[in-house]
Amino acid sequence: MKKVNIIGVPEHFNLPWHMAMEENLFENRGIELIWTDIPEGTGRMCQMLAANEADIAIILTEGIVKSISDGAPVKIVQEFISTPLQWGIHVAANSTIKNTKELEGKIAAISRYGSGSHLISYVNAQYNDWDHSELKFQIINNLDGAVDALTNGKADYFLWEHFTTKPIVDKGIFRRLGDCPTPWPCFVIAVTASFLAKEHSTLNHILEIINNYTKEFKQIPSIDRTLANRYEQQLDDIQEWLSITAWSQQQIDRNTIDLVSKTLKELGRIEEIVPIDKIIH
């Protein structure tokens, strides 16, 4: 049995992996896929890939492009979610801030530097024509840390996936001011260079299995109820999320990588734009 370490966020996007594992689809091919949830998100996963602490990651596009551009020995092997991520823009429920324009110059909570919440704060600043060099941050590590930071005034606002944070909004802990969609497909499958070199055949089996699964994922009977139950979401929220989310079975478009790289360079998040072939396999 070939052991493969895979990491991802504990969010509804990744349910196809868990269901395929529960059905022993990887084991049937001689692969022991060992999944680890990383609630700290993309910044932490980039560190783990760079240190060879994982073989594969389901990771935010902008985060891994930055990591590879900074020298991490990793390649994108496929797009996973072909639609944008809806980043909810949140403040504490009792905050005096009423709209996103009032966030200029305020402190953003981020899971860590290089994370999606960090990088998308720059994209949000660009959308609003703010001076992105003036952004301020408070590291909060994970969702629980964000609740603490906003509730106790350590940070003023927090960007995180709209539907993951919806229960916190519903409980009256956060208030959502709006959404900041990514200008590109949100999740990709990234693999360390060492795994790619040694286990190319194993990777092909893994991609074949997950791609066959995601092709039919939305057609699984009562998948909306399964998602709502497993991720403690309201059924109508999950149905809305499913309607705007699409899984991909293709490599990410080169023009998309070019857009991500140019945006990161323009926002001062990378020093140089590296050749696309250094980023994708």
Residue frames relative to the residue before (quaternion, step in Angstrom):
aa qw qx qy qz dx dy dz
M 1.0000 0.0000 0.0000 0.0000 0.00 0.00 0.00
K 0.3091 -0.7597 0.5495 0.1596 3.57 -0.77 1.07
K 0.2568 -0.7782 0.5556 0.1407 3.62 -0.67 1.09
V 0.0009 -0.7865 0.6161 -0.0423 3.55 -0.91 1.00
N 0.2387 -0.7786 0.5685 0.1163 3.59 -0.77 1.06
I 0.0126 -0.8019 0.5948 -0.0548 3.54 -0.69 1.17
I 0.1313 -0.8022 0.5813 0.0360 3.58 -1.01 0.84
G 0.1302 0.7767 -0.6090 0.0941 3.54 -1.24 0.57
V 0.6007 -0.5540 0.4215 0.3931 3.55 -1.26 0.18
P 0.4855 -0.6666 0.4767 0.3045 3.62 -1.12 0.60
E 0.4022 0.7111 -0.4657 0.3403 3.55 0.67 1.15
H 0.7203 -0.5088 0.3012 0.3628 3.52 -1.32 0.52
F 0.5226 0.6421 -0.4083 0.3844 3.62 1.16 -0.47
N 0.7548 0.4364 -0.2008 0.4468 3.57 1.03 -0.84
L 0.3554 0.7590 -0.4907 0.2382 3.61 1.19 0.13
P 0.5961 0.5680 -0.3981 0.4046 3.69 0.91 -0.63
W 0.6180 0.5362 -0.3500 0.4561 3.62 1.01 -0.71
H 0.7006 0.4834 -0.2820 0.4427 3.57 0.80 -1.01
M 0.6603 0.4985 -0.3138 0.4659 3.56 0.98 -0.79
A 0.6391 0.5152 -0.3243 0.4701 3.59 1.02 -0.76
M 0.6419 0.5088 -0.3171 0.4780 3.58 1.07 -0.74
E 0.6594 0.5142 -0.3058 0.4553 3.59 0.97 -0.86
E 0.6873 0.4459 -0.2711 0.5052 3.57 1.19 -0.54
N 0.4510 -0.7349 0.4059 0.3030 3.58 1.36 0.23
L 0.2741 0.7969 -0.5022 0.1941 3.58 1.12 0.55
F 0.6648 0.4694 -0.3075 0.4932 3.59 1.08 -0.63
E 0.6310 0.5393 -0.3277 0.4512 3.58 0.98 -0.85
N 0.6286 0.5521 -0.3328 0.4350 3.58 1.05 -0.73
R 0.6937 0.4065 -0.2599 0.5347 3.58 1.29 -0.35
G 0.5880 -0.6090 0.3619 0.3904 3.58 1.25 0.24
I 0.5752 0.5793 -0.3702 0.4433 3.58 1.24 0.47
E 0.1815 -0.7503 0.6266 0.1070 3.57 -0.84 1.01
L 0.1134 -0.8117 0.5724 0.0230 3.54 -0.12 1.33
I 0.1251 -0.8081 0.5751 0.0221 3.57 -0.53 1.21
W 0.1453 -0.8233 0.5473 0.0384 3.56 -0.29 1.31
T 0.0445 -0.7656 0.6413 0.0259 3.56 -1.08 0.85
D 0.3508 -0.7148 0.5678 0.2087 3.57 -0.85 1.02
I 0.1150 -0.7733 0.6214 0.0505 3.56 -1.03 0.88
P 0.1862 -0.8302 0.5148 0.1050 3.62 0.09 1.24
E 0.5836 0.5841 -0.3746 0.4218 3.60 1.21 -0.38
G 0.4979 -0.7226 0.3785 0.2946 3.58 1.27 -0.19
T 0.8478 -0.2787 0.1619 0.4211 3.48 -1.42 -0.29
G 0.6166 0.5600 -0.3628 0.4178 3.61 0.94 -0.76
R 0.6746 0.4760 -0.2774 0.4913 3.55 0.96 -0.91
M 0.6562 0.5125 -0.3224 0.4504 3.59 0.95 -0.80
C 0.6020 0.5462 -0.3539 0.4626 3.59 1.06 -0.67
Q 0.6463 0.5140 -0.3132 0.4691 3.58 0.98 -0.85
M 0.6700 0.5086 -0.2998 0.4501 3.58 0.93 -0.89
L 0.6461 0.5022 -0.3208 0.4769 3.60 0.97 -0.79
A 0.6649 0.5152 -0.3074 0.4450 3.57 0.89 -0.93
A 0.7235 0.4080 -0.2279 0.5081 3.58 1.14 -0.69
N 0.4341 -0.7148 0.4368 0.3314 3.60 1.31 0.12
E 0.3584 0.7226 -0.5042 0.3085 3.57 1.04 0.83
A 0.7470 0.1430 -0.1344 0.6352 3.56 1.36 0.03
D 0.4479 -0.6937 0.5000 0.2612 3.55 -1.23 0.49
I 0.8008 0.1062 0.0129 0.5893 3.55 0.98 -0.96
A 0.0401 -0.7855 0.6165 0.0362 3.57 -1.13 0.65
I 0.2637 -0.6779 0.6585 0.1930 3.53 -1.23 0.67
I 0.0859 0.8630 -0.4511 0.2105 3.47 0.03 1.41
L 0.5908 -0.5899 0.4149 0.3617 3.57 -1.17 0.57
T 0.5884 -0.6366 0.3840 0.3180 3.54 -0.93 1.00
E 0.7108 0.4690 -0.2814 0.4424 3.58 0.73 -1.05
G 0.6452 0.5429 -0.3235 0.4292 3.57 1.04 -0.77
I 0.7157 0.4334 -0.2719 0.4754 3.58 0.86 -0.89
V 0.5890 0.5446 -0.3788 0.4615 3.62 1.10 -0.54
K 0.6373 0.5052 -0.3278 0.4808 3.59 1.00 -0.77
S 0.6662 0.5202 -0.3076 0.4369 3.59 0.85 -0.95
I 0.6698 0.4756 -0.2950 0.4880 3.58 0.94 -0.89
S 0.6385 0.5291 -0.3215 0.4572 3.58 0.99 -0.82
D 0.6789 0.4668 -0.2725 0.4969 3.57 1.18 -0.61
G 0.7005 -0.5176 0.2513 0.4221 3.59 1.27 0.14
A 0.4332 0.7028 -0.4760 0.3030 3.62 1.20 0.01
P 0.3987 -0.7306 0.5044 0.2298 3.63 -0.91 0.93
V 0.3765 0.7028 -0.4751 0.3723 3.55 0.54 1.28
K 0.1247 -0.7770 0.6098 0.0942 3.58 -1.21 0.52
I 0.4000 -0.6414 0.5903 0.2830 3.54 -1.23 0.55
V 0.1650 -0.8106 0.5564 0.0785 3.57 -0.72 1.05
Q 0.8154 -0.0389 0.0321 0.5767 3.58 1.20 -0.34
E 0.4672 -0.5819 0.5774 0.3312 3.50 -1.32 0.43
F 0.2204 -0.7830 0.5651 0.1379 3.61 -1.02 0.72
I 0.7608 0.0998 -0.0633 0.6381 3.58 0.95 -0.91
S 0.2806 -0.8174 0.4872 0.1256 3.58 -0.55 1.19
T 0.6489 0.5029 -0.3084 0.4806 3.57 1.30 -0.12
P 0.6157 -0.5593 0.3922 0.3928 3.62 -1.19 0.38
L 0.4200 -0.6359 0.5676 0.3115 3.55 -1.31 0.32
Q 0.3081 -0.7291 0.5822 0.1859 3.55 -1.01 0.84
W 0.1364 -0.7997 0.5826 0.0501 3.56 -0.27 1.27
G 0.2816 -0.7498 0.5762 0.1628 3.57 -0.58 1.14
I 0.2655 -0.7403 0.5975 0.1562 3.58 -1.05 0.82
H 0.0448 -0.8588 0.5072 -0.0567 3.54 -0.29 1.33
V 0.0782 -0.7252 0.6786 0.0859 3.51 -1.33 0.54
A 0.6385 -0.4771 0.4052 0.4478 3.58 -1.28 0.13
A 0.6186 -0.5821 0.3780 0.3683 3.57 -1.05 0.74
N 0.7488 0.3839 -0.2155 0.4954 3.60 1.04 -0.75
S 0.3632 0.7417 -0.4888 0.2810 3.61 1.25 0.25
T 0.4591 -0.6753 0.5047 0.2801 3.57 -1.14 0.65
I 0.5243 0.6332 -0.4103 0.3947 3.60 1.27 -0.23
K 0.1875 -0.8300 0.5225 0.0541 3.57 -0.72 1.12
N 0.8126 0.0776 -0.0444 0.5759 3.63 1.13 -0.45
T 0.6845 -0.5276 0.3197 0.3885 3.56 -1.24 0.45
K 0.5769 0.5976 -0.3888 0.3987 3.62 1.08 -0.56
E 0.6508 0.5307 -0.3115 0.4447 3.59 1.13 -0.62
L 0.5741 0.6193 -0.3738 0.3837 3.62 1.25 -0.18
E 0.4714 0.6796 -0.4538 0.3316 3.60 1.20 -0.25
G 0.8158 0.2052 -0.1856 0.5079 3.56 -0.80 1.06
K 0.5680 0.5954 -0.3799 0.4225 3.59 1.29 -0.07
I 0.5599 -0.6183 0.4473 0.3227 3.58 -1.32 0.30
A 0.2349 -0.7692 0.5835 0.1127 3.55 -0.83 1.09
A 0.3474 -0.6932 0.5893 0.2270 3.56 -1.02 0.83
I 0.0107 0.7917 -0.6101 0.0285 3.60 -0.91 0.93
S 0.5592 -0.6165 0.4208 0.3608 3.58 -1.06 0.65
R 0.7215 -0.2750 0.1639 0.6140 3.57 1.11 -0.77
Y 0.6323 -0.5141 0.3934 0.4256 3.57 -1.24 0.24
G 0.7638 0.3060 -0.2624 0.5041 3.55 -0.94 0.95
S 0.5292 0.6244 -0.4060 0.4066 3.58 1.29 -0.05
G 0.6749 -0.4675 0.3712 0.4339 3.55 -1.31 0.13
S 0.6582 0.5178 -0.3167 0.4454 3.57 0.91 -0.90
H 0.6305 0.5155 -0.3207 0.4836 3.58 1.16 -0.60
L 0.7279 0.4500 -0.2564 0.4494 3.58 0.70 -1.11
I 0.6722 0.4921 -0.3086 0.4591 3.59 0.98 -0.79
S 0.5276 0.5986 -0.4186 0.4337 3.59 1.19 -0.32
Y 0.6439 0.5019 -0.3092 0.4877 3.58 1.11 -0.70
V 0.6326 0.5146 -0.3302 0.4754 3.59 1.00 -0.80
N 0.6446 0.5168 -0.3127 0.4687 3.57 0.99 -0.84
A 0.6266 0.5227 -0.3304 0.4742 3.58 1.04 -0.76
Q 0.6369 0.5269 -0.3177 0.4645 3.58 1.03 -0.83
Y 0.6265 0.5419 -0.3271 0.4548 3.60 0.97 -0.87
N 0.7673 0.3863 -0.1766 0.4804 3.57 1.01 -0.92
D 0.4325 -0.7256 0.4338 0.3135 3.59 1.33 0.12
W 0.3399 0.7123 -0.5317 0.3073 3.56 0.97 0.90
D 0.5209 -0.5738 0.5144 0.3671 3.55 -1.31 0.29
H 0.2927 -0.8088 0.4806 0.1708 3.59 -0.20 1.26
S 0.5710 0.5879 -0.3912 0.4186 3.62 1.21 -0.30
E 0.6622 0.5097 -0.2924 0.4650 3.58 1.27 -0.31
L 0.4166 0.7227 -0.4702 0.2883 3.62 1.24 0.04
K 0.1662 -0.7747 0.6056 0.0740 3.55 -1.12 0.78
F 0.1398 -0.8282 0.5423 0.0215 3.57 -0.98 0.86
Q 0.1223 -0.7277 0.6679 0.0968 3.49 -1.38 0.50
I 0.3237 -0.7550 0.5353 0.1964 3.61 -0.65 1.09
I 0.0866 -0.8289 0.5526 -0.0073 3.57 -0.79 1.08
N 0.4459 -0.7467 0.3931 0.2984 3.62 1.36 -0.04
N 0.8063 -0.1578 0.1518 0.5494 3.61 0.67 -1.02
L 0.7713 -0.3792 0.2525 0.4444 3.55 -1.34 -0.03
D 0.6312 0.5200 -0.3359 0.4673 3.61 0.99 -0.76
G 0.6425 0.5233 -0.3127 0.4643 3.56 1.05 -0.78
A 0.6294 0.5303 -0.3295 0.4628 3.56 1.10 -0.70
V 0.6185 0.5373 -0.3381 0.4631 3.58 1.00 -0.81
D 0.6673 0.4991 -0.2917 0.4697 3.56 0.92 -0.94
A 0.6851 0.5093 -0.2927 0.4308 3.59 0.85 -0.98
L 0.7076 0.4418 -0.2742 0.4785 3.59 0.87 -0.90
T 0.6566 0.5243 -0.3150 0.4413 3.58 0.95 -0.85
N 0.7812 0.3352 -0.1593 0.5020 3.58 1.00 -0.85
G 0.5806 -0.6637 0.3449 0.3215 3.57 1.23 0.45
K 0.4078 0.7055 -0.4873 0.3139 3.61 1.17 0.45
A 0.7629 0.0795 -0.0575 0.6391 3.57 1.28 -0.43
D 0.4625 -0.7180 0.4620 0.2391 3.56 -1.21 0.54
Y 0.8171 0.0035 0.0215 0.5761 3.58 1.03 -0.71
F 0.1811 -0.7885 0.5871 0.0296 3.53 -1.29 0.53
L 0.1817 -0.7709 0.6038 0.0900 3.55 -0.89 1.02
W 0.1975 0.7522 -0.6034 0.1763 3.58 -0.77 1.10
E 0.7032 -0.4868 0.3052 0.4188 3.55 -1.19 0.53
H 0.5892 -0.6609 0.3561 0.2987 3.54 -0.73 1.24
F 0.7687 0.3957 -0.2173 0.4532 3.57 0.71 -1.07
T 0.5864 0.5622 -0.3712 0.4498 3.60 1.15 -0.52
T 0.7385 0.4000 -0.2175 0.4974 3.57 1.03 -0.80
K 0.4272 0.7309 -0.4530 0.2793 3.61 1.24 -0.19
P 0.6506 0.5030 -0.3554 0.4443 3.69 0.83 -0.72
I 0.6381 0.5161 -0.3311 0.4658 3.61 1.09 -0.66
V 0.6128 0.5145 -0.3316 0.4999 3.56 1.15 -0.65
D 0.6651 0.5215 -0.3045 0.4393 3.59 0.90 -0.94
K 0.6738 0.4928 -0.2881 0.4691 3.58 1.13 -0.68
G 0.4989 -0.6791 0.4163 0.3415 3.58 1.27 -0.10
I 0.4541 0.6698 -0.4593 0.3662 3.60 1.19 0.55
F 0.7553 0.1793 -0.0960 0.6230 3.56 1.07 -0.88
R 0.1739 -0.7134 0.6588 0.1638 3.50 -1.39 0.32
R 0.2899 -0.7710 0.5427 0.1642 3.58 -0.81 0.99
L 0.2913 -0.7711 0.5463 0.1485 3.56 -0.85 1.04
G 0.7608 -0.2222 0.1897 0.5795 3.57 1.16 -0.57
D 0.4456 -0.6685 0.5205 0.2891 3.55 -1.30 -0.29
C 0.1784 -0.7442 0.6339 0.1120 3.53 -1.26 0.58
P 0.1585 -0.8160 0.5478 0.0948 3.64 -0.09 1.21
T 0.4985 -0.6272 0.4949 0.3365 3.57 -1.09 0.65
P 0.4370 -0.7024 0.4906 0.2739 3.62 -1.06 0.66
W 0.7355 0.3208 -0.1934 0.5646 3.61 1.25 0.36
P 0.6638 -0.4587 0.3766 0.4552 3.64 -1.26 0.17
C 0.4469 -0.7926 0.3590 0.2080 3.55 -0.72 1.05
F 0.8194 0.1939 -0.1005 0.5300 3.64 0.84 -0.83
V 0.0822 -0.7710 0.6302 0.0407 3.54 -1.13 0.78
I 0.4121 -0.6416 0.5727 0.3008 3.54 -1.37 0.16
A 0.0554 -0.8085 0.5855 -0.0213 3.57 -0.62 1.18
V 0.1354 -0.7984 0.5867 0.0072 3.54 -1.04 0.90
T 0.5012 -0.6397 0.4813 0.3285 3.58 -1.03 0.72
A 0.5985 -0.5811 0.4156 0.3625 3.56 -1.15 0.64
S 0.6433 0.5310 -0.3305 0.4415 3.60 1.01 -0.76
F 0.6553 0.4891 -0.3156 0.4814 3.60 0.98 -0.78
L 0.6353 0.5411 -0.3211 0.4478 3.56 0.98 -0.85
A 0.6806 0.4996 -0.2854 0.4536 3.56 0.99 -0.85
K 0.7720 0.3883 -0.1856 0.4678 3.57 0.93 -0.94
E 0.8159 0.2560 -0.0768 0.5128 3.59 1.03 -0.80
H 0.1154 0.8371 -0.5263 0.0944 3.57 1.00 0.80
S 0.6578 0.5119 -0.3067 0.4596 3.58 0.96 -0.86
T 0.6343 0.5236 -0.3211 0.4694 3.59 1.00 -0.86
L 0.6399 0.5273 -0.3176 0.4601 3.58 0.97 -0.88
N 0.6469 0.5229 -0.3261 0.4492 3.59 0.92 -0.86
H 0.6307 0.5206 -0.3282 0.4727 3.60 1.03 -0.76
I 0.6555 0.5217 -0.3082 0.4507 3.59 0.93 -0.95
L 0.6810 0.4847 -0.2909 0.4654 3.58 0.89 -0.94
E 0.6266 0.5349 -0.3424 0.4517 3.57 0.98 -0.77
I 0.6643 0.5080 -0.3033 0.4568 3.59 0.92 -0.91
I 0.7208 0.4418 -0.2758 0.4574 3.59 0.71 -1.02
N 0.6422 0.5255 -0.3351 0.4463 3.60 1.01 -0.69
N 0.6277 0.5119 -0.3346 0.4817 3.57 1.02 -0.72
Y 0.6590 0.5141 -0.3055 0.4561 3.57 1.06 -0.77
T 0.7127 0.4607 -0.2818 0.4476 3.59 0.80 -0.95
K 0.5416 0.6186 -0.4048 0.4001 3.62 1.14 -0.48
E 0.7899 0.3037 -0.1316 0.5163 3.56 0.99 -0.88
F 0.3639 0.7937 -0.4507 0.1854 3.58 1.30 -0.12
K 0.7073 0.4731 -0.2778 0.4458 3.59 0.81 -0.96
Q 0.6639 0.5109 -0.3032 0.4541 3.59 1.21 -0.41
I 0.4397 0.6835 -0.4730 0.3403 3.61 1.26 -0.05
P 0.5149 -0.6632 0.4361 0.3237 3.63 -0.76 0.96
S 0.8612 0.0306 -0.0732 0.5021 3.58 -0.95 1.01
I 0.2258 0.7939 -0.5376 0.1724 3.61 1.08 0.63
D 0.5966 0.5666 -0.3709 0.4307 3.60 1.10 -0.58
R 0.6662 0.4827 -0.3020 0.4817 3.59 0.99 -0.78
T 0.6156 0.5421 -0.3440 0.4570 3.58 1.03 -0.76
L 0.6648 0.4990 -0.2965 0.4703 3.58 0.91 -0.93
A 0.6597 0.5185 -0.3105 0.4467 3.59 0.89 -0.95
N 0.6809 0.4884 -0.2889 0.4630 3.59 0.94 -0.85
R 0.7159 0.4717 -0.2681 0.4394 3.58 0.82 -0.99
Y 0.7836 0.3030 -0.1595 0.5184 3.58 1.04 -0.70
E 0.4424 -0.7418 0.4207 0.2775 3.57 1.31 0.44
Q 0.3924 0.6974 -0.4820 0.3569 3.52 0.90 1.09
Q 0.5380 -0.5702 0.4996 0.3685 3.55 -1.29 0.33
L 0.5814 -0.6225 0.3967 0.3423 3.57 -0.97 0.86
D 0.6778 0.4862 -0.3177 0.4509 3.62 0.88 -0.83
D 0.6051 0.5383 -0.3588 0.4641 3.61 1.12 -0.55
I 0.6565 0.5012 -0.3060 0.4735 3.57 0.94 -0.88
Q 0.6452 0.5180 -0.3267 0.4568 3.59 0.95 -0.81
E 0.6318 0.5096 -0.3261 0.4845 3.59 1.05 -0.75
W 0.6559 0.5151 -0.3086 0.4574 3.59 0.93 -0.92
L 0.6512 0.5129 -0.3193 0.4593 3.61 0.91 -0.86
S 0.6555 0.5391 -0.3177 0.4228 3.58 1.02 -0.77
I 0.7590 0.3476 -0.1974 0.5140 3.63 1.15 -0.49
T 0.6529 0.5054 -0.2984 0.4788 3.58 1.31 0.10
A 0.0141 -0.7927 0.6093 -0.0141 3.57 -0.96 0.91
W 0.3209 -0.7243 0.5802 0.1891 3.55 -1.03 0.86
S 0.2806 -0.7681 0.5592 0.1362 3.53 -1.08 0.78
Q 0.1957 -0.7587 0.6076 0.1296 3.54 -1.27 0.49
Q 0.6158 0.5540 -0.3180 0.4612 3.57 1.30 0.32
Q 0.5758 -0.5247 0.4753 0.4089 3.54 -1.32 0.21
I 0.5580 -0.6157 0.4385 0.3425 3.56 -1.11 0.67
D 0.5649 -0.6290 0.4297 0.3171 3.56 -1.08 0.81
R 0.5329 -0.6485 0.4445 0.3129 3.58 -0.95 0.88
N 0.6264 0.5382 -0.3420 0.4483 3.60 1.04 -0.70
T 0.6086 0.5457 -0.3464 0.4602 3.58 1.14 -0.64
I 0.6468 0.5044 -0.3160 0.4768 3.58 0.94 -0.88
D 0.6263 0.5353 -0.3300 0.4607 3.58 1.02 -0.80
L 0.6557 0.5056 -0.3087 0.4681 3.60 0.97 -0.86
V 0.6483 0.5132 -0.3229 0.4606 3.60 0.91 -0.90
S 0.6768 0.5030 -0.2934 0.4504 3.58 0.85 -1.01
K 0.6753 0.4905 -0.2988 0.4627 3.59 0.88 -0.91
T 0.6407 0.5168 -0.3249 0.4655 3.58 1.02 -0.76
L 0.6578 0.5036 -0.3075 0.4681 3.59 0.93 -0.89
K 0.6462 0.5049 -0.3193 0.4749 3.59 1.02 -0.78
E 0.6595 0.5193 -0.3061 0.4491 3.58 0.91 -0.94
L 0.7227 0.4231 -0.2337 0.4941 3.58 1.08 -0.77
G 0.5307 -0.6762 0.3833 0.3379 3.57 1.29 0.17
R 0.4656 0.6981 -0.4345 0.3272 3.61 1.21 0.42
I 0.7564 0.1595 -0.1528 0.6157 3.61 1.24 -0.27
E 0.5066 -0.6644 0.4602 0.3003 3.55 -1.14 0.61
E 0.8138 0.0555 0.0132 0.5783 3.56 0.96 -0.91
I 0.4109 -0.6547 0.5673 0.2841 3.54 -1.21 0.55
V 0.2248 -0.7882 0.5598 0.1217 3.58 -0.63 1.11
P 0.6490 -0.5165 0.3708 0.4178 3.60 -1.18 0.44
I 0.5898 -0.6108 0.4008 0.3441 3.56 -1.01 0.85
D 0.6501 0.5394 -0.3222 0.4274 3.60 1.01 -0.75
K 0.5968 0.5236 -0.3725 0.4805 3.60 1.25 -0.15
I 0.6834 0.4874 -0.2687 0.4724 3.56 1.24 -0.41
I 0.7990 0.2039 -0.1062 0.5556 3.58 0.90 -0.90
H 0.4501 -0.6811 0.5221 0.2469 3.51 -1.24 0.65
